[in-house]
Amino acid sequence: MRLLISLFASGLLLLAAGDAPADQKDPRLDELFGRLHSVEDGKQARLIEGLIWRVWLETDSATVDLLMGRAVTAMSAERYRESLELLDTIVQLAPDYAEGWNKRATVRYLIGQDRAAIADVERTLELEPRHFGALSGLGLIHKRLENEAAALEAFEQALAVNPHLGHAQAEIKRLKRKVKGEKI
């Protein structure tokens, strides 16, 4: 528990650290990813994942922040058309903001626009190659498209970036049996 509190406190200090740029270029991410790879406790890993997501969501634009909040709210309420329109605006206003592309990929996946979702994931990964959410999402898209080899590769990449993704581990086991004929 003491370690968890210490980790949380230092994470808050990381998040409050001065004039650091936000989003995927934020220098706090390197330390957070280092911690993610060094922790073994699942609760600590989820805390660090949450801190990473918070950094990814941050921008230097009040407008983009406002639009993102509305897009996430609309997505949560299953108002996908509204969310997609907001996310289209975000990627136009901030084309180098990885999380805008990632969230749009998520909405496109949810409405069955798999090819467009893949394009958005690819842009996300160009901007933030460590985006384990985008990599996992890519695995889900390829799985739905019945492209098991590509799904396996995406889940393996996601797990390499974040070794605490239980769903990726499960998918890798299942897909290895199917793609490679390996017995688990």
GIWOCOR-V934910 format. One record per backbone hydrogen bond with DSSP energy under -1.0 kcal/mol. NH is the residue of the N-H (numbers start at 1). CO is the residue of the C=O. If there is no record, write none. Layout:
nh = {NH;NH}
co = {CO;CO}
This chain:
nh = {5;6;7;8;9;10;11;12;13;14;15;16;17;18;20;23;26;29;32;33;34;35;36;37;38;39;45;46;47;48;49;50;51;52;53;54;55;56;57;58;65;66;67;68;69;70;71;72;73;74;75;76;77;78;79;80;83;84;85;86;87;88;89;90;91;92;93;94;97;101;102;103;104;105;106;107;108;109;110;111;112;113;114;117;118;119;120;121;122;123;124;125;126;127;128;131;132;135;136;137;138;139;140;141;142;143;144;145;146;147;151;152;153;154;155;156;157;158;159;160;161;162;165;166;169;170;171;172;173;174;175;176;177;178;179;180;182}
co = {1;2;3;4;5;6;7;8;9;10;11;12;14;16;17;55;23;26;28;29;30;31;32;33;34;35;41;42;43;44;45;46;47;48;49;50;51;52;53;54;61;62;63;64;65;66;67;68;69;70;71;72;73;75;74;78;79;80;81;82;83;84;85;86;87;88;89;90;94;97;98;99;100;101;102;103;104;105;106;107;109;108;112;113;114;115;116;117;118;119;120;121;122;123;124;128;130;131;132;133;134;135;136;137;138;139;140;141;143;142;147;148;149;150;151;152;153;154;155;156;157;158;162;164;165;166;167;168;169;170;171;172;173;174;175;176;176}
